[in-house]
Amino acid sequence: MSEQKPLILVTNDDGITSHGIRTLVELMKQLGSVIVVAPNSPQSGMGHAITIANPIRLYPSDIFGDTPAYECSGTPADCVKLAKHHILKDRSPDLVVSGINHGSNSSISILYSGTMSAAIEAAIEGIPAIGFSLGDFTRQPDFSHTHEHILAIARTVLDRGLQRGTALNVNFPARTAEALKGIRICRQANAKWQEVFDERRDPHGRRYFWLAGDFVNFDTHAEDTDEYALAQNYTSVVPCHYDLTSYSMLDELRNWKL
């Protein structure tokens, strides 16, 4: 009897029709049996939102040919939940991959990212998971330089696993004339978005706001961060966990007279 192939669940936050997820599906088919459960529309910036006030619609799709796929009206986290508990209830995936996101999810962006929230939802379920993102915001991004690293990282996770509750946040710099220098294991940079709300008026004179702003990196001299690796044309890999406890603060809080 032939050995059973690894089962790989592919999802994203850019929607089931995005070029990034199609690239990821084709790559994962080289490593195992693939099933896709992805949003039916873009869900960028949704973070770890789940749908609780509306019904979730789920429909089969033939968008990837003979690769089984479902489009979901919910969030990226909803997609992983439905895949685990409804579609694949008789077998848990060996790996969940999310992406390839059209835009960076390095540093603080992980908190807002639907791409990474899908991966972290899988980690909550004890499934090894990886979120892949490309720091290219052009209309037609080129994902081709990411293929080798995606396969290497996914293959290694399938072979070696991850600590329970851990997901990998993998980011690629945009393609340039220079080849990627390699893969760096990093920590999340200390950075944030300095938001500005641009106040405007609609044709009826009513106010509305458009979120804008600049990314500010406070770790500019550190060489062990994801932002530094990306600036040096490396692929960055940051291990992430859903436990947000500040362990360094625990003992201090216990000494407080609350």
N, C-alpha and C positions, 0 to 999 in steps of 0.2 A: 504494500500500500504506500502510495506517495505521501510525503510529509505535507501537512496542511500549511498553506501559505499564511503569513501574517495578515490579519484583518486591519485595514487602515481606514479610519474615518476622516474624510476631508470636509472642512467647512471654511467659512470666512466671514467678513463683515461687509465686503464690497458688493455682495450679491452673487447669485449663481451664474449670472451671465458675464462676469468680469473676466478679463484676460488672465489675471493672476491666479484665479482658482483653476482655470483650464490648464495652465502651465503646471500647477501643483498636482493635479489629477494625473496628467501624463507622466510626471516623474514618479509618483507613488506607485503607478502600475508596474514599474520596473522592480518594485520591492515586495509587492504583495497583492492581495485582493482588496479592491477599493470600493467604498460606498461613499456617496456624497449626500450630505444634508446641509443646505445653505439657505440663507435668507432670499426671499424673492425680490428684494429691493435693497439698496444700500443702507447699511446700519452703522456707518462710521461714527465714532464718538459716543456710542451707546453704553460704553463701559460694561458693567456686569448686570445690566438691566434684564429683568425677566417680565414676561407678559402675565399679568394677573387680573386685569380689568376687562380684557377682551378675549374672545375665542382665538385659538391658534389654528390656522389652516395649514394643511400639509398635503401636497399633491406630488405624485410621481412625475418625473421628467425624463425625457430621452435626449436631453441636451448634450450628454457625453456618450452618445451611442450605446454600446452594450454595457457601459458602466452604470450600475444602479444608482439612481439619484432622486432626491426629493427636494422640492422647493418649499420653504416654510415662511409663513407670514410673520413669525416672531423674530426675536433677537438672536445673535450668535449663541448666547448661553442657552436659550430655548432649543436651538438646533441640536446642541450636544445632549441636552436632557431628553429630548424626544428620541434621538438616535439610540441612546443607552437604554432607556426604559420602555420604549414602544417598538421601534423598528428592529433593533438588535437585542431584544430582551432575552434571547436564548444564547447569545454569545457576546461577550464584552470585546470591544476593539483592543488590539494589541498596541495601537498607537493612534493618537489623534493629532492631525496637523491642520493648522489654520493659516489662511493666506492664499497666495502671496499678497500681502496688503500693498495697495497703491499709496505709498506714503510711509514715512518713518514712524516707528513706535518705540524709539529709544527713550531712555531716561524716564521722566515723569509721565510721558505719554502713555505708559503702560496702564495707568489708572483710568484713562479715558477710552482706551482702545477696545473696540469690540473684537478685534482679531485676537488679542491676548486674553480677553475674558472668556472666549470659547476654549482656549487652551487651559486656562486656570479652572474652568468648570470641569474639564476632563480630569485635571489633577485632583480636584475635590473628590471625584469618583474613584481615585486611585489608578487612573489610566495615564501612562506616560504621554506627554503632550508637548508640542512645539508650535510656536507662533512665528511665522516668517513675514518679514516686512522689508520693503524696498524704499529707500529714501529718495524717491524720484516723484515729483509732483507734476510732471509734464502730462499732456493729454494721452500720449501713446508711449508709455514707459517700456524700456527694453529689459526683460527679465533674463536674457540668455546667459549673462555672466554669473548668475546665481545657481545654475543647475548643478554644477559639480559639488558645491558646498552643501546644497540642500540634500542631495543624495548621500553625501558622506555623513552629515549630522544625523539624518533620519535612520540610516543603516546602523550607525553606532548605537543610537538609542534602542533600536529593535534588538540589537545583539546584547547590550549591556544593561538596559533598563535605566530608570531614574529612581532616586529616592521617592518614596510615596509622598504625594502632595506637591511634587515639584514639576514645574513646566519650564521650558527653555524659551526665552525671548531672543530671537535671532533677527538681527537687522543687517541689511546690505547697503553699502553706499551706491549711489547711482553709477551707472556704467560710464567709464571714461576710456580714453585711449590706452591707459595703463591697466594691466590685468590686476585683479584682486591680489593683495600680497599674502593673504592667508586668513586663518581663523584665530581670533583672540577670545579667551575666556575673561570676562570683565565683571565689574560691579556696575550697578546703575548709577549714572552720574547724578550729582546734586544739581538739579536745574528746575526751572519752572517757566511757565508762560506768563509774561507780563501783559495782561489783557487790557485791551482798549475797546470800549463799546462805541461804535460809530453811530451817532444819532442821525436819523434821516426822516424824510416825510414821504408818505405814499401820495398817489395822485389826488386823494381826498383830503390831504393836509394832516392826516393822522400820523403820530410819531411811531417809529419802529427803530429797532437797534440791530446792528450787524456786528457780530463778535470779530475782533481783529486783535493784533498785538504782535509781540516779538518774543522769541525764545531766548531765555537768559541762562547761560551755563555758569554756575558758581565754582565748578571744578576745572577751571581752565588750565591749571598747572599739574593736574593729576594725570598720570599715564596709564592708570588701571581701569578707566571707565569706558563705557560703551561709546560715549561721544568722542573720546580721544581716538579709539580704534577706528571708528567710521571716518573721522577726519584724516586718518593716515591711510585710508583705502583698505582697511581690513573688514572682514565680517565679524560682527560682535555677537557673543553668546553670553547671556546673563541668566543664571538659574533663578527662578522666582518661586515664591510660596504665597499661599493665600492667607497665612497667619500674619496678621498685622500687629500683633502684640509688640510693644516696645520693651523688650526684655531688659535693656539697660536701665529702664525707669522703674522696673518692678520693685526692687529693694528700696529705692528711695520713697516710692509711694507708700510702701508698708510702714515706713517710719513716720509718715505724716499722721497727725492727730485729726483724723477725719471723723 
